[in-house]
Amino acid sequence: MGGGIAGASLAYRLAPHRKVILLEREAAPGYHSTGRSAAGLSENLGTRPIRALTALSRPFLAAPPKGFADAPLMKPRPWLFIARADQRDAFESHLAEARETCPVITELDADAAVKLFPLLRRDYVDRAFLEAEATDLDVDAILQGYLRGLRAQGGTLTADAEVLGIARDGALWRAATKSSTYAAPVLVNAGGAWSDETARLAGVQPVGLVPKRRTAMIVAPPDGADVSRWPEIDDVGGEFYVKPEAGKFLLSPSDETPSLPTDAQPDEMDIAIAVDRMERAMTFKVRRIERSWAGLRSFVADRTPVFGFDPGAEGFFWLAGQGGAGIQTSAGLSQAAASLILGTEWPTSLSARDVTPATFSPARFRSNP
Ligand SMILES: Cc1cc2nc3c(=O)[nH]c(=O)nc-3n(C[C@H](O)[C@H](O)[C@H](O)COP(=O)(O)OP(=O)(O)OC[C@H]3O[C@@H](n4cnc5c(N)ncnc54)[C@H](O)[C@@H]3O)c2cc1C
């Protein structure tokens, strides 16, 4: 249930082994968070388990199976992390974490940072480091690759199919839409921001998921500037990021406003905050916002995804809480989640980092699992 990147990637992994039906409420899969992302991959992002899942995803996204996509899914886009003088503590902890989990991290002085991104103000940057192997992702190609693979392996995607009722009937879950009822021994809850609602619909205890709104906008760069090879700029304090996107800039104030699950819309105040933060850091005045949007990044309390069978409801499988890393982790997360459903081996690269099924289990939110 849920035709975003989470549901699509797991459906793809399960289709060779089980009969899979993917139900999506909207007319098009990927309409919600998946279609609104900033389309990046960084191994210096999120909790340690997220970093382990990202590392597990990378080989798949770098060299997907034959027929998955017509063009590369990844394009190099180094991320340049910057800090002001008042952000030294945040810088040190970011750098230490990055050195542990990223393949290549290089500390740069302010002059070198400005050389890479010439609009940065020299006096704004105190410290900087570069994650050379971060990349852009082609999100639509990744989503369509999973869905094409699902169909090619005998699975089905049914759009315009909002699940309105869920009930356990003997050994089966029954999920009712306005036109049909589907029955299966395993129900995967990949409802994105709605995952706690889905659990309630099924009489299953929620996990405390909080959808958080994030705003993004496209800004025209200075006339004549070719920004296509510039790095993404990430402020270590989580105040904003800027990324070249099809010859323009994608700008975000890195907002995390708690929200109900909904079709998120941008707020004028968040747009103004983003512009102000970018202009403080750069020798550049934003002349025009070409378009803006918002999407929900959903987190549980420890900000690590939730997947695994619910300890209190047989056959109810959680796949939620991917926060700001659901695209970049999709290949690894779906591989690990499929291993729990199929009873196959847990990925050894996760075990090697002490990341186990318990790390992600919904049981961690239950005092009486
Ligand atoms: C601005 C922004 C920037 C981001 N940048 C990045 C990034 O650079 N890299 C990265 O990896 N991630 C990024 N993310 C995060 C990423 O987009 C999410 O983690 C990911 O899309 C979550 O996928 P999902 O499938 O869980 O959710 P969704 O894509 O929201 O899918 C859930 C689906 O479930 C469906 N659904 C819900 N209830 C029902 C029901 N009752 N019946 C049927 N269907 C239902 C919904 O319609 C929806 O399509 C970003 C997110 C935002 C908002």
PDBQT file of the ligand as one rigid body, heavy atoms in Angstrom, charges set to zero:
ROOT
HETATM    1  C1  LIG A 401      11.883  18.920  -0.424  1.00  0.00    +0.000 C 
HETATM    2  C2  LIG A 401      12.350  17.498  -0.223  1.00  0.00    +0.000 A 
HETATM    3  C3  LIG A 401      13.654  17.162  -0.559  1.00  0.00    +0.000 A 
HETATM    4  C4  LIG A 401      14.081  15.831  -0.428  1.00  0.00    +0.000 A 
HETATM    5  N1  LIG A 401      15.330  15.510  -0.880  1.00  0.00    +0.000 NA
HETATM    6  C5  LIG A 401      15.725  14.216  -0.875  1.00  0.00    +0.000 A 
HETATM    7  C6  LIG A 401      16.975  13.854  -1.428  1.00  0.00    +0.000 A 
HETATM    8  O1  LIG A 401      17.716  14.687  -1.955  1.00  0.00    +0.000 OA
HETATM    9  N2  LIG A 401      17.350  12.524  -1.373  1.00  0.00    +0.000 N 
HETATM   10  C7  LIG A 401      16.540  11.581  -0.821  1.00  0.00    +0.000 A 
HETATM   11  O2  LIG A 401      16.920  10.407  -0.796  1.00  0.00    +0.000 OA
HETATM   12  N3  LIG A 401      15.328  11.900  -0.296  1.00  0.00    +0.000 NA
HETATM   13  C8  LIG A 401      14.907  13.195  -0.302  1.00  0.00    +0.000 A 
HETATM   14  N4  LIG A 401      13.697  13.525   0.213  1.00  0.00    +0.000 N 
HETATM   15  C9  LIG A 401      12.935  12.506   0.941  1.00  0.00    +0.000 C 
HETATM   16  C10 LIG A 401      12.183  11.545   0.015  1.00  0.00    +0.000 C 
HETATM   17  O3  LIG A 401      11.467  12.283  -0.934  1.00  0.00    +0.000 OA
HETATM   18  C11 LIG A 401      11.241  10.683   0.874  1.00  0.00    +0.000 C 
HETATM   19  O4  LIG A 401      11.988  10.030   1.912  1.00  0.00    +0.000 OA
HETATM   20  C12 LIG A 401      10.569   9.589   0.047  1.00  0.00    +0.000 C 
HETATM   21  O5  LIG A 401       9.994  10.126  -1.115  1.00  0.00    +0.000 OA
HETATM   22  C13 LIG A 401       9.501   8.872   0.862  1.00  0.00    +0.000 C 
HETATM   23  O6  LIG A 401       8.910   7.913   0.022  1.00  0.00    +0.000 OA
HETATM   24  P1  LIG A 401       7.572   7.194   0.400  1.00  0.00    +0.000 P 
HETATM   25  O7  LIG A 401       7.282   6.223  -0.681  1.00  0.00    +0.000 OA
HETATM   26  O8  LIG A 401       7.658   6.703   1.797  1.00  0.00    +0.000 OA
HETATM   27  O9  LIG A 401       6.464   8.371   0.448  1.00  0.00    +0.000 OA
HETATM   28  P2  LIG A 401       5.524   8.978  -0.731  1.00  0.00    +0.000 P 
HETATM   29  O10 LIG A 401       6.292   9.267  -1.955  1.00  0.00    +0.000 OA
HETATM   30  O11 LIG A 401       4.759  10.090  -0.118  1.00  0.00    +0.000 OA
HETATM   31  O12 LIG A 401       4.575   7.770  -1.040  1.00  0.00    +0.000 OA
HETATM   32  C14 LIG A 401       3.554   7.317  -0.178  1.00  0.00    +0.000 C 
HETATM   33  C15 LIG A 401       2.355   7.004  -1.037  1.00  0.00    +0.000 C 
HETATM   34  O13 LIG A 401       1.356   6.355  -0.247  1.00  0.00    +0.000 OA
HETATM   35  C16 LIG A 401       0.115   6.710  -0.809  1.00  0.00    +0.000 C 
HETATM   36  N5  LIG A 401      -0.943   6.447   0.154  1.00  0.00    +0.000 N 
HETATM   37  C17 LIG A 401      -1.075   6.970   1.392  1.00  0.00    +0.000 A 
HETATM   38  N6  LIG A 401      -2.195   6.516   1.972  1.00  0.00    +0.000 NA
HETATM   39  C18 LIG A 401      -2.783   5.672   1.069  1.00  0.00    +0.000 A 
HETATM   40  C19 LIG A 401      -3.981   4.884   1.087  1.00  0.00    +0.000 A 
HETATM   41  N7  LIG A 401      -4.822   4.881   2.132  1.00  0.00    +0.000 N 
HETATM   42  N8  LIG A 401      -4.260   4.114   0.002  1.00  0.00    +0.000 NA
HETATM   43  C20 LIG A 401      -3.407   4.090  -1.086  1.00  0.00    +0.000 A 
HETATM   44  N9  LIG A 401      -2.283   4.830  -1.135  1.00  0.00    +0.000 NA
HETATM   45  C21 LIG A 401      -1.979   5.611  -0.082  1.00  0.00    +0.000 A 
HETATM   46  C22 LIG A 401       0.281   8.198  -1.103  1.00  0.00    +0.000 C 
HETATM   47  O14 LIG A 401      -0.664   8.671  -2.055  1.00  0.00    +0.000 OA
HETATM   48  C23 LIG A 401       1.713   8.267  -1.602  1.00  0.00    +0.000 C 
HETATM   49  O15 LIG A 401       1.814   8.255  -3.023  1.00  0.00    +0.000 OA
HETATM   50  C24 LIG A 401      13.216  14.838   0.087  1.00  0.00    +0.000 A 
HETATM   51  C25 LIG A 401      11.907  15.179   0.446  1.00  0.00    +0.000 A 
HETATM   52  C26 LIG A 401      11.465  16.488   0.285  1.00  0.00    +0.000 A 
HETATM   53  C27 LIG A 401      10.030  16.820   0.630  1.00  0.00    +0.000 C 
ENDROOT
TORSDOF 0
